[in-house]
Amino acid sequence: MTAKVLGETEDPRAVGALIASLTDKDPDVRSEALTALRRITSRDFGMDYVAWVTWHQTHLATESETETTEPGAGEAAPPPAGNDSSPAPVSSSAAPTERSGDLFRNRLADCSGPRESVRTWVDLGEAAVPALLICLDDPDPNVRKSAIQSLALTGRKDASEAVCRRLLEDNDACVRAKAAGALGLLEGDCAQEALLQGLQDPSEQVRFYAVTALRWVGDSRAVWPLILRLDDRDARVRSRAYMILKHLTGQELPQEPVLWQDWYGRRASRETDEKTSPEEKSRTGEEG
């Protein structure tokens, strides 16, 4: 009933409360809130809570900029906006980060799940990021998944820490899997360490996407953990780990864990020997 009353006021100040009502447990409340939002804003994002939050944050930022910008001396004030009480259209000047070429398309293909619902608010660009970061802590796992995927599509590396936290701490395996896939796009300082921990996740879906993302952010530190995944109980994880190992190492060994372990041991011994100075080798020989 409250959502219906708020809608009848047609007061733009009610928008925030109405958006919050989209997550109400009562379907009637959610329906009334959506009807009211459509009436007040002349927008329609359906029941996509994250899309509404993102639009609202962007709209408030746009209004704030308008209010704090006054005409300079000798400049004419802008013409009145008219009698339309609906919010002004969101500016599209803040375009999302663009990354072209096959590399980005391949990375995007590794990020699991449907992407249609995120396109609307990804198009809002940089202004959407603060709201999306808030949505990472939403109680609804579907909202968290959508927010993760939207952040991945923006390519904002500074969002990687929050996404790493979702991979390591979220109680929903689908959210953790989404976060693992997204880190292959976002990269960031914490990405590889979080993905290496994700290889130990009890969910095979999470392990699969963690292995996959290491193709983009993994280095020599990922080799041994990936070799261990060749014994994973899930066939998809074993197969993907083998593919990523070949990519990272340039080796064409068969998919046999023992052969990879032997190769890694020989390589580690060789690297240790190369790091040992002639003086140390001489001293070791004399002690022997």
Backbone bond lengths (Angstrom), bond angles and torsions (degrees), N, CA, C in turn:
res aa  C-N    CA-C-N  psi(-1)  N-CA   C-N-CA  omega(-1)  CA-C   N-CA-C  phi
1 M - - - 1.460 - - 1.526 110.96 -
2 T 1.336 116.36 -39.16 1.471 119.53 -179.66 1.520 111.30 -60.09
3 A 1.326 117.32 -42.68 1.461 121.16 179.99 1.523 110.36 -62.18
4 K 1.328 116.50 -39.85 1.469 120.32 180.00 1.523 110.70 -64.61
5 V 1.343 116.05 -42.73 1.468 120.59 179.46 1.522 110.55 -63.62
6 L 1.341 116.15 -44.32 1.460 119.66 178.68 1.521 111.12 -59.57
7 G 1.317 116.22 -39.28 1.457 120.02 179.79 1.505 112.28 -65.59
8 E 1.312 116.82 -35.98 1.469 120.74 -178.68 1.523 111.50 -69.44
9 T 1.339 116.85 -23.99 1.470 118.60 177.81 1.523 111.43 -71.76
10 E 1.350 116.84 -24.55 1.463 122.71 -176.37 1.524 111.93 52.69
11 D 1.323 115.57 33.13 1.462 121.93 179.62 1.531 108.96 -93.50
12 P 1.336 118.86 119.87 1.471 121.22 179.85 1.524 113.21 -56.78
13 R 1.338 117.88 -22.88 1.465 120.17 179.53 1.530 112.15 -68.29
14 A 1.325 116.88 -13.60 1.462 120.72 -179.52 1.523 112.54 -85.12
15 V 1.331 116.75 -7.12 1.471 120.12 -173.05 1.523 112.42 -58.67
16 G 1.331 117.62 -44.79 1.467 120.44 -178.33 1.515 112.51 -59.06
17 A 1.340 116.04 -45.04 1.462 120.14 179.60 1.526 111.36 -66.07
18 L 1.313 116.84 -37.46 1.457 120.37 179.42 1.531 111.42 -67.20
19 I 1.322 116.42 -38.66 1.468 119.44 177.08 1.520 110.22 -62.39
20 A 1.329 116.08 -41.48 1.468 119.76 177.50 1.532 110.95 -60.94
21 S 1.320 116.57 -33.51 1.473 120.52 -178.74 1.517 112.51 -70.29
22 L 1.336 118.01 -14.07 1.463 120.05 177.62 1.524 111.91 -66.46
23 T 1.333 117.05 -16.62 1.466 120.76 179.16 1.530 112.11 -100.72
24 D 1.333 116.99 7.16 1.466 120.35 -179.53 1.532 111.05 -62.92
25 K 1.328 116.52 147.40 1.463 120.80 -179.99 1.531 112.47 -67.64
26 D 1.324 115.87 -25.50 1.465 120.20 -177.77 1.534 109.53 -84.06
27 P 1.345 119.08 119.02 1.465 120.61 -179.30 1.519 113.45 -62.51
28 D 1.341 117.40 -28.58 1.460 119.84 178.10 1.522 111.05 -67.72
29 V 1.333 115.68 -39.16 1.469 119.59 177.89 1.526 109.79 -64.12
30 R 1.339 116.21 -43.94 1.462 119.84 179.28 1.526 111.04 -60.90
31 S 1.322 116.29 -42.00 1.468 120.60 -179.52 1.531 111.49 -65.14
32 E 1.336 116.43 -43.39 1.464 120.24 178.84 1.529 111.07 -65.00
33 A 1.326 116.02 -38.38 1.464 119.87 179.01 1.520 110.89 -64.02
34 L 1.323 116.40 -42.14 1.465 119.83 179.99 1.521 110.81 -65.11
35 T 1.335 116.57 -42.58 1.470 120.05 177.90 1.523 111.11 -59.65
36 A 1.343 115.43 -42.68 1.462 120.06 -179.98 1.527 111.45 -66.18
37 L 1.312 116.56 -41.54 1.466 120.28 178.90 1.521 110.96 -61.55
38 R 1.315 116.15 -43.77 1.469 119.00 178.63 1.520 111.07 -60.32
39 R 1.349 116.18 -40.16 1.463 120.26 -177.80 1.527 111.13 -68.16
40 I 1.337 116.66 -43.94 1.466 120.21 -174.24 1.530 112.48 -76.22
41 T 1.328 116.52 -39.12 1.468 119.26 -171.25 1.521 114.62 -100.67
42 S 1.330 116.54 -15.41 1.478 120.55 -173.43 1.526 111.19 59.53
43 R 1.319 116.13 26.32 1.469 122.32 175.08 1.519 108.59 -116.11
44 D 1.323 116.32 161.74 1.458 119.45 177.06 1.523 109.90 -148.77
45 F 1.332 115.73 99.73 1.458 121.62 174.67 1.532 110.98 -105.66
46 G 1.336 115.51 15.30 1.452 118.58 -178.67 1.520 110.39 62.62
47 M 1.332 115.79 -145.21 1.462 121.24 179.66 1.528 112.08 -90.16
48 D 1.315 117.39 16.66 1.465 120.73 -178.74 1.529 109.43 -77.07
49 Y 1.340 114.95 93.51 1.468 121.69 -176.20 1.519 111.99 -57.09
50 V 1.351 116.91 -44.60 1.463 120.33 -177.23 1.524 110.93 -64.11
51 A 1.331 116.31 -38.68 1.465 119.69 178.62 1.527 110.90 -61.87
52 W 1.339 116.59 -41.59 1.470 120.32 178.78 1.531 110.67 -66.12
53 V 1.340 116.70 -44.58 1.470 119.78 179.68 1.519 110.65 -60.38
54 T 1.321 115.72 -45.15 1.462 120.25 -178.35 1.525 111.12 -63.58
55 W 1.331 115.92 -45.38 1.469 119.24 178.42 1.520 110.54 -60.71
56 H 1.330 116.68 -43.88 1.466 120.45 -176.53 1.520 111.34 -64.37
57 Q 1.342 117.07 -44.27 1.463 120.61 178.09 1.530 110.74 -59.47
58 T 1.317 115.37 -43.35 1.465 119.85 -179.50 1.519 111.05 -65.92
59 H 1.329 116.37 -41.11 1.456 120.84 179.72 1.522 111.43 -63.70
60 L 1.344 116.54 -42.32 1.461 119.89 178.92 1.526 110.73 -63.52
61 A 1.349 115.93 -40.65 1.468 119.51 178.84 1.520 110.77 -63.52
62 T 1.341 115.92 -39.82 1.463 120.17 179.30 1.515 111.09 -64.87
63 E 1.353 116.61 -42.27 1.457 121.04 178.82 1.526 110.93 -62.99
64 S 1.352 115.69 -41.13 1.463 120.08 -178.86 1.520 110.79 -62.83
65 E 1.329 117.07 -41.55 1.461 120.86 179.00 1.517 110.81 -64.54
66 T 1.332 116.34 -37.82 1.465 120.92 -179.23 1.517 110.99 -66.31
67 E 1.361 115.31 -40.72 1.458 119.67 -177.24 1.526 112.18 -70.40
68 T 1.325 117.37 -32.07 1.471 120.04 -176.57 1.515 113.37 -89.24
69 T 1.322 117.72 -4.00 1.456 121.42 179.87 1.516 108.83 -102.79
70 E 1.327 117.77 111.57 1.462 122.62 -179.98 1.517 109.83 -107.99
71 P 1.343 117.30 149.80 1.470 119.73 177.61 1.520 110.98 -62.05
72 G 1.332 117.60 140.25 1.460 122.21 178.01 1.510 111.34 -75.60
73 A 1.306 114.67 175.21 1.464 119.71 -178.55 1.514 109.81 -60.84
74 G 1.343 114.38 132.07 1.445 119.20 176.90 1.526 113.06 82.17
75 E 1.342 117.37 -3.78 1.456 119.68 179.95 1.518 109.63 -93.54
76 A 1.288 114.98 145.45 1.465 119.69 178.00 1.511 109.14 -78.38
77 A 1.340 116.37 141.33 1.465 120.44 176.56 1.524 108.91 -69.01
78 P 1.318 117.69 151.18 1.454 119.88 179.08 1.520 111.21 -64.85
79 P 1.315 118.69 150.72 1.451 121.20 -178.76 1.520 110.25 -64.89
80 P 1.350 118.37 153.68 1.464 120.78 179.16 1.519 110.64 -61.83
81 A 1.336 114.88 150.88 1.464 120.01 -175.36 1.514 112.94 -77.71
82 G 1.315 116.99 -8.56 1.452 118.84 -179.35 1.513 110.81 96.28
83 N 1.334 116.71 -169.19 1.456 121.30 -175.41 1.508 113.27 -93.66
84 D 1.324 118.31 1.04 1.464 120.95 -179.10 1.522 109.07 -70.65
85 S 1.339 116.83 118.35 1.460 120.73 -177.00 1.510 112.95 -89.11
86 S 1.347 117.53 -3.01 1.464 119.47 -178.78 1.514 109.97 -75.91
87 P 1.356 116.48 151.50 1.477 119.28 -179.96 1.515 112.11 -59.24
88 A 1.324 115.28 147.63 1.460 119.73 178.80 1.513 109.96 -67.68
89 P 1.345 117.83 151.68 1.465 120.15 177.96 1.519 111.23 -57.92
90 V 1.315 115.49 145.18 1.453 120.37 178.99 1.514 109.69 -70.38
91 S 1.334 115.44 134.82 1.450 119.32 177.59 1.513 110.72 -65.91
92 S 1.325 116.87 137.49 1.463 120.94 178.33 1.520 111.75 -101.28
93 S 1.365 116.11 15.62 1.462 118.94 -176.57 1.516 111.82 -68.96
94 A 1.359 116.32 -27.30 1.466 118.91 179.56 1.519 108.88 -86.47
95 A 1.294 115.95 81.06 1.459 120.55 -177.16 1.511 110.64 -74.57
96 P 1.359 117.44 148.40 1.455 119.20 177.41 1.516 111.20 -65.15
97 T 1.339 115.46 157.96 1.450 119.99 177.53 1.514 109.80 -57.61
98 E 1.325 118.55 129.04 1.451 121.94 -178.66 1.516 109.96 -100.94
99 R 1.333 116.07 130.21 1.460 120.68 177.69 1.517 106.19 -133.29
100 S 1.321 115.54 115.15 1.451 119.28 -173.64 1.512 111.20 -103.77
101 G 1.349 114.61 172.78 1.455 120.19 174.86 1.509 113.80 97.33
102 D 1.318 114.90 169.07 1.456 121.01 -177.14 1.523 112.16 -63.43
103 L 1.327 118.39 -33.48 1.451 120.92 -176.72 1.521 110.86 -58.78
104 F 1.331 116.37 -49.09 1.461 119.28 -179.06 1.518 111.32 -66.52
105 R 1.322 117.45 -38.67 1.464 119.46 179.87 1.520 110.68 -64.39
106 N 1.322 117.02 -37.60 1.460 120.12 178.08 1.520 110.64 -66.41
107 R 1.320 116.84 -41.19 1.458 119.76 179.02 1.516 110.22 -63.75
108 L 1.308 116.63 -43.15 1.456 121.27 -179.05 1.515 110.76 -61.62
109 A 1.327 117.45 -36.09 1.457 121.18 179.56 1.520 111.37 -64.64
110 D 1.331 117.39 -24.51 1.454 120.91 179.74 1.525 112.92 -80.51
111 C 1.318 118.01 -11.25 1.458 121.55 -178.85 1.521 108.26 -88.60
112 S 1.321 116.32 111.00 1.462 121.22 -167.09 1.520 113.27 -69.01
113 G 1.328 115.98 155.84 1.448 122.15 168.63 1.515 114.63 97.87
114 P 1.357 117.23 164.28 1.460 121.52 178.96 1.519 111.62 -68.22
115 R 1.328 116.03 145.64 1.457 119.60 -175.94 1.534 113.00 -115.91
116 E 1.345 117.04 -0.76 1.454 118.13 -173.82 1.526 112.29 -60.62
117 S 1.359 117.42 -40.32 1.458 120.00 -173.55 1.521 113.17 -69.93
118 V 1.331 117.55 -19.77 1.463 118.56 -177.36 1.513 112.43 -89.90
119 R 1.315 118.15 -14.07 1.466 119.55 -174.41 1.520 111.83 -59.31
120 T 1.346 116.60 -39.05 1.457 120.01 -176.09 1.508 111.73 -58.58
121 W 1.329 116.91 -47.85 1.456 117.59 -175.48 1.503 113.86 -90.11
122 V 1.318 119.36 -16.31 1.463 119.82 170.02 1.525 109.23 -65.26
123 D 1.324 115.97 -35.13 1.463 120.03 179.44 1.527 112.44 -63.47
124 L 1.327 117.35 -16.52 1.459 119.93 177.78 1.523 111.54 -73.68
125 G 1.326 117.58 -16.74 1.454 121.74 172.61 1.509 114.94 78.40
126 E 1.337 115.21 -148.81 1.461 121.98 -173.06 1.522 112.23 -58.52
127 A 1.317 117.62 -31.32 1.465 120.36 -177.49 1.521 112.30 -64.86
128 A 1.333 117.11 -19.13 1.460 120.41 -178.18 1.522 112.50 -79.96
129 V 1.329 118.05 -20.44 1.470 121.36 -169.82 1.523 113.29 -60.16
130 P 1.344 121.23 -47.67 1.475 119.19 -179.16 1.527 112.88 -57.37
131 A 1.330 117.05 -41.62 1.464 119.64 179.49 1.520 111.22 -66.88
132 L 1.317 116.74 -38.14 1.466 120.19 179.99 1.526 111.40 -66.66
133 L 1.322 117.09 -36.48 1.459 120.25 177.25 1.525 110.93 -63.52
134 I 1.319 115.99 -37.39 1.467 120.17 176.39 1.528 109.85 -64.62
135 C 1.319 115.78 -39.83 1.459 120.46 -177.35 1.530 112.91 -68.29
136 L 1.321 117.91 -16.11 1.468 120.11 176.37 1.519 111.73 -63.46
137 D 1.337 117.34 -21.05 1.464 121.56 179.50 1.522 112.13 -103.65
138 D 1.326 116.84 12.65 1.465 120.22 179.87 1.531 110.34 -64.58
139 P 1.331 118.64 143.66 1.469 120.04 179.10 1.520 114.22 -65.79
140 D 1.328 117.67 -20.22 1.464 121.09 -179.30 1.533 109.55 -87.17
141 P 1.335 118.61 118.27 1.475 119.57 -179.25 1.517 113.45 -61.52
142 N 1.338 117.58 -29.03 1.465 119.70 178.03 1.523 111.37 -66.08
143 V 1.329 115.99 -36.16 1.466 120.09 176.70 1.526 109.49 -67.11
144 R 1.336 116.76 -43.15 1.465 119.80 -179.84 1.531 110.77 -62.76
145 K 1.330 116.90 -41.63 1.469 120.16 178.98 1.519 111.11 -62.70
146 S 1.316 116.66 -44.62 1.469 119.90 -179.26 1.520 110.99 -64.98
147 A 1.333 116.83 -39.50 1.463 120.10 179.22 1.529 110.73 -64.62
148 I 1.331 116.75 -41.33 1.467 120.69 178.35 1.515 110.37 -60.52
149 Q 1.329 116.33 -46.46 1.458 118.84 -177.36 1.520 111.65 -66.58
150 S 1.313 116.73 -36.81 1.461 119.22 177.99 1.523 110.99 -64.48
151 L 1.327 116.76 -43.20 1.465 120.40 178.06 1.523 110.57 -62.26
152 A 1.328 116.33 -38.57 1.469 119.38 178.40 1.515 111.15 -61.87
153 L 1.323 116.45 -39.65 1.460 120.37 -178.33 1.524 112.40 -70.92
154 T 1.334 117.29 -24.00 1.462 118.65 176.84 1.519 111.26 -78.13
155 G 1.355 117.30 -20.13 1.456 120.40 179.29 1.514 114.08 70.97
156 R 1.325 118.08 22.06 1.464 121.57 -177.90 1.521 110.72 -80.47
157 K 1.332 117.09 106.89 1.469 120.71 -179.21 1.523 111.97 -63.05
158 D 1.346 117.04 -29.77 1.460 118.73 -177.92 1.525 111.99 -70.68
159 A 1.337 117.17 -6.04 1.464 120.42 175.36 1.525 111.40 -91.69
160 S 1.323 117.60 -5.76 1.461 120.32 -172.29 1.524 112.40 -65.45
161 E 1.333 118.15 -34.07 1.458 119.46 -178.54 1.522 111.41 -62.58
162 A 1.330 116.77 -42.23 1.463 120.11 178.70 1.526 111.03 -66.80
163 V 1.328 117.03 -36.90 1.460 120.46 178.50 1.529 110.13 -70.65
164 C 1.330 117.72 -37.22 1.469 120.70 174.96 1.527 110.42 -58.03
165 R 1.319 116.03 -40.47 1.458 119.85 179.27 1.528 111.28 -62.69
166 R 1.324 116.47 -38.06 1.477 119.21 177.40 1.523 110.85 -64.37
167 L 1.328 116.74 -39.82 1.471 120.30 179.36 1.522 110.73 -62.66
168 L 1.318 117.36 -40.84 1.461 121.21 -172.82 1.522 113.89 -87.80
169 E 1.341 117.51 -23.73 1.455 119.38 -170.16 1.524 115.44 -121.74
170 D 1.332 118.56 -16.54 1.458 119.03 -174.16 1.535 110.52 -66.52
171 N 1.322 116.40 143.41 1.465 120.08 -179.07 1.526 113.12 -88.61
172 D 1.324 117.02 0.17 1.463 121.80 179.69 1.532 109.15 -108.08
173 A 1.332 116.42 120.96 1.470 120.14 -176.34 1.525 112.15 -62.55
174 C 1.334 117.60 -34.81 1.468 119.94 -179.86 1.529 110.90 -67.00
175 V 1.317 116.72 -36.72 1.468 120.24 176.77 1.522 109.92 -66.67
176 R 1.335 116.62 -43.22 1.465 119.79 179.23 1.535 110.54 -62.47
177 A 1.332 116.83 -40.28 1.466 120.10 178.38 1.522 110.79 -64.14
178 K 1.331 115.98 -41.79 1.465 120.03 178.09 1.526 110.58 -61.48
179 A 1.333 116.07 -41.63 1.460 120.45 179.60 1.526 110.99 -64.17
180 A 1.330 116.58 -41.48 1.472 119.61 179.08 1.522 110.38 -60.86
181 G 1.320 117.21 -46.92 1.462 120.09 178.76 1.520 112.19 -62.07
182 A 1.338 116.40 -38.73 1.465 120.49 -178.33 1.519 112.35 -66.16
183 L 1.337 117.14 -32.25 1.468 119.52 -177.63 1.523 111.88 -66.34
184 G 1.320 117.73 -22.16 1.455 119.66 173.73 1.511 112.28 -67.61
185 L 1.323 116.35 -22.29 1.465 121.45 176.58 1.520 111.55 -92.13
186 L 1.334 115.93 -42.31 1.458 119.93 -173.93 1.521 112.59 -78.05
187 E 1.349 116.19 -29.95 1.462 121.01 -174.87 1.532 108.99 58.20
188 G 1.305 119.57 -127.75 1.459 120.64 -179.50 1.518 111.80 90.86
189 D 1.335 115.85 160.84 1.459 121.98 -173.29 1.522 113.29 -63.73
190 C 1.333 116.91 -33.87 1.463 119.79 -174.90 1.518 113.07 -88.98
191 A 1.328 117.62 -7.43 1.461 120.90 -167.95 1.519 113.02 -61.05
192 Q 1.337 117.76 -51.39 1.452 118.75 -174.87 1.528 111.73 -64.13
193 E 1.322 117.43 -43.79 1.466 119.96 -179.18 1.525 111.02 -61.78
194 A 1.333 116.71 -41.92 1.463 119.93 178.83 1.524 110.98 -65.53
195 L 1.318 117.24 -40.04 1.461 120.50 179.62 1.524 111.63 -66.78
196 L 1.326 117.01 -37.82 1.465 120.01 177.59 1.526 110.50 -63.29
197 Q 1.329 116.45 -36.91 1.464 119.23 174.52 1.526 110.72 -69.39
198 G 1.341 115.35 -34.09 1.459 119.68 178.49 1.525 113.36 -64.01
199 L 1.334 116.98 -22.02 1.466 120.09 177.15 1.523 111.99 -64.75
200 Q 1.336 117.53 -17.86 1.457 122.42 179.58 1.530 112.27 -96.94
201 D 1.334 117.15 4.09 1.465 120.74 -175.79 1.531 110.57 -63.07
202 P 1.326 118.48 142.23 1.470 120.45 178.48 1.530 113.78 -65.14
203 S 1.334 117.92 -19.83 1.463 121.55 -179.72 1.526 110.86 -88.56
204 E 1.327 116.37 125.95 1.464 118.86 178.36 1.522 111.65 -65.65
205 Q 1.329 117.51 -28.05 1.464 120.36 177.55 1.524 110.57 -64.59
206 V 1.331 116.41 -43.32 1.461 120.56 178.84 1.524 110.10 -65.00
207 R 1.326 116.65 -45.07 1.471 119.62 -179.94 1.520 110.60 -61.07
208 F 1.336 116.96 -39.90 1.464 120.74 -179.29 1.527 110.87 -61.26
209 Y 1.330 117.29 -46.82 1.461 119.49 -177.91 1.523 112.10 -74.66
210 A 1.330 117.14 -27.65 1.466 119.26 174.50 1.523 110.36 -66.68
211 V 1.337 116.51 -44.02 1.467 120.49 176.19 1.521 110.50 -59.74
212 T 1.320 116.13 -46.38 1.463 121.17 -177.69 1.523 111.56 -60.30
213 A 1.332 117.20 -45.36 1.470 120.89 -177.75 1.523 112.39 -65.81
214 L 1.323 117.52 -25.19 1.468 119.87 179.34 1.522 112.01 -66.71
215 R 1.303 117.43 -16.75 1.468 119.63 173.12 1.518 110.55 -58.56
216 W 1.330 116.57 -34.71 1.462 120.93 -174.39 1.521 112.56 -94.37
217 V 1.325 117.96 -30.10 1.468 119.41 -173.55 1.526 112.77 -120.53
218 G 1.334 117.82 0.36 1.457 120.18 -177.01 1.524 112.94 -83.76
219 D 1.333 115.33 151.27 1.462 121.32 172.68 1.526 107.78 -132.87
220 S 1.326 117.52 -155.90 1.460 120.45 -175.44 1.528 112.69 -60.73
221 R 1.343 116.39 -25.38 1.468 119.50 179.68 1.524 112.51 -67.21
222 A 1.325 116.87 -19.58 1.459 120.52 -178.09 1.527 112.94 -87.54
223 V 1.325 117.65 -11.19 1.467 120.27 -171.22 1.521 112.17 -64.31
224 W 1.331 118.04 -52.92 1.464 119.38 -177.72 1.532 112.25 -64.01
225 P 1.344 119.97 -45.40 1.468 119.13 176.29 1.535 112.79 -57.94
226 L 1.336 116.89 -34.27 1.464 119.52 177.50 1.534 111.12 -71.29
227 I 1.321 116.87 -36.21 1.464 119.60 176.16 1.534 110.07 -59.95
228 L 1.317 116.52 -39.88 1.461 120.26 178.00 1.527 111.25 -63.55
229 R 1.332 117.51 -30.50 1.473 120.35 179.09 1.529 112.02 -72.47
230 L 1.319 118.27 -11.24 1.469 119.92 175.14 1.521 111.47 -66.54
231 D 1.329 116.27 -14.44 1.468 122.01 175.35 1.524 111.43 -104.36
232 D 1.337 117.06 12.74 1.467 120.19 -178.77 1.522 110.61 -60.10
233 R 1.326 116.13 147.42 1.466 119.59 -179.06 1.525 112.86 -71.92
234 D 1.336 116.83 -14.33 1.462 120.75 -179.73 1.529 109.84 -99.90
235 A 1.335 116.88 127.95 1.470 121.26 -175.89 1.528 112.05 -63.90
236 R 1.332 117.13 -37.08 1.475 119.34 -179.64 1.521 110.77 -64.68
237 V 1.319 116.69 -40.37 1.465 120.36 179.38 1.523 109.76 -65.06
238 R 1.329 117.39 -43.37 1.467 120.46 179.36 1.520 111.02 -60.83
239 S 1.319 116.44 -45.51 1.459 120.51 -178.50 1.528 111.84 -65.13
240 R 1.334 116.90 -42.89 1.461 119.74 -179.36 1.529 110.95 -69.71
241 A 1.332 117.62 -37.61 1.466 120.22 177.78 1.527 110.30 -61.13
242 Y 1.320 116.30 -40.38 1.468 121.05 178.73 1.528 110.51 -62.50
243 M 1.322 116.82 -43.51 1.467 120.98 179.74 1.530 111.15 -63.73
244 I 1.337 116.74 -43.26 1.461 120.01 -178.41 1.522 110.89 -69.85
245 L 1.339 116.76 -36.77 1.463 119.78 176.70 1.523 111.40 -59.05
246 K 1.308 117.13 -46.12 1.469 120.06 178.92 1.524 110.68 -61.31
247 H 1.322 115.89 -38.65 1.468 119.89 179.89 1.527 111.31 -65.86
248 L 1.342 117.56 -44.35 1.462 121.10 -175.41 1.525 113.07 -75.09
249 T 1.353 116.46 -31.72 1.467 118.99 -173.39 1.520 114.10 -103.31
250 G 1.330 117.09 -19.97 1.459 119.98 -175.11 1.517 112.84 76.02
251 Q 1.339 117.64 7.30 1.459 121.77 179.58 1.526 110.78 -87.46
252 E 1.323 115.78 151.11 1.465 121.39 178.91 1.531 110.56 -121.21
253 L 1.309 116.10 42.84 1.455 120.73 178.46 1.525 110.51 -72.17
254 P 1.309 118.24 155.10 1.472 120.43 173.92 1.534 110.49 -62.87
255 Q 1.317 115.68 164.68 1.464 120.49 -179.13 1.535 110.14 -80.70
256 E 1.312 115.19 62.56 1.466 122.00 -179.72 1.524 108.27 -121.81
257 P 1.323 118.69 114.82 1.471 120.79 -177.49 1.525 113.57 -52.99
258 V 1.337 117.63 -40.62 1.466 120.56 -177.27 1.524 110.85 -62.68
259 L 1.328 117.63 -40.55 1.464 120.97 -179.93 1.524 110.84 -65.28
260 W 1.324 116.53 -40.93 1.467 120.10 178.90 1.538 110.69 -68.22
261 Q 1.324 116.91 -38.99 1.464 120.07 178.38 1.527 110.87 -64.24
262 D 1.322 115.95 -40.62 1.461 120.12 178.28 1.526 110.93 -64.87
263 W 1.326 116.08 -44.24 1.471 119.98 177.64 1.523 111.02 -60.34
264 Y 1.323 116.75 -43.72 1.469 120.59 -178.66 1.522 110.70 -64.14
265 G 1.354 117.16 -40.65 1.460 120.58 178.45 1.513 112.13 -62.53
266 R 1.330 117.24 -42.66 1.467 120.57 178.47 1.524 110.58 -64.99
267 R 1.318 116.29 -41.21 1.466 119.47 179.79 1.520 111.13 -64.39
268 A 1.340 116.71 -42.93 1.464 120.51 -179.79 1.527 110.57 -63.21
269 S 1.345 117.43 -40.09 1.473 120.72 178.47 1.520 111.05 -64.98
270 R 1.335 115.40 -40.26 1.462 119.65 -179.67 1.528 110.63 -65.79
271 E 1.335 116.73 -41.84 1.461 120.28 -179.83 1.526 110.61 -66.19
272 T 1.322 117.20 -37.63 1.467 120.31 177.76 1.517 110.49 -65.13
273 D 1.325 115.18 -40.78 1.466 119.64 -179.61 1.524 110.98 -65.42
274 E 1.339 116.13 -38.18 1.458 120.03 -179.50 1.522 111.87 -68.38
275 K 1.335 116.47 -28.75 1.463 120.22 -179.17 1.527 112.31 -82.32
276 T 1.330 116.79 -13.49 1.465 120.45 -178.93 1.517 110.26 -81.21
277 S 1.318 117.62 125.60 1.460 121.81 -177.59 1.530 110.16 -72.95
278 P 1.357 117.68 157.54 1.474 120.86 177.29 1.518 112.35 -56.45
279 E 1.344 117.27 -36.94 1.458 120.23 -179.72 1.524 110.65 -63.96
280 E 1.338 116.02 -42.36 1.460 119.35 179.65 1.520 111.05 -66.24
281 K 1.349 116.55 -39.53 1.459 119.97 178.06 1.535 110.30 -63.29
282 S 1.341 116.06 -41.45 1.449 120.28 179.88 1.515 111.33 -64.51
283 R 1.328 115.53 -43.39 1.451 120.81 -179.77 1.510 111.59 -64.91
284 T 1.343 116.64 -39.01 1.452 120.91 178.10 1.517 110.66 -64.83
285 G 1.349 115.88 -39.36 1.462 120.43 179.15 1.525 111.65 -65.10
286 E 1.355 116.35 -40.17 1.457 119.56 179.81 1.523 111.46 -66.88
287 E 1.348 115.68 -38.11 1.463 118.91 178.73 1.515 110.76 -66.74
288 G 1.369 116.17 -32.45 1.451 119.05 179.06 1.509 111.37 -69.22
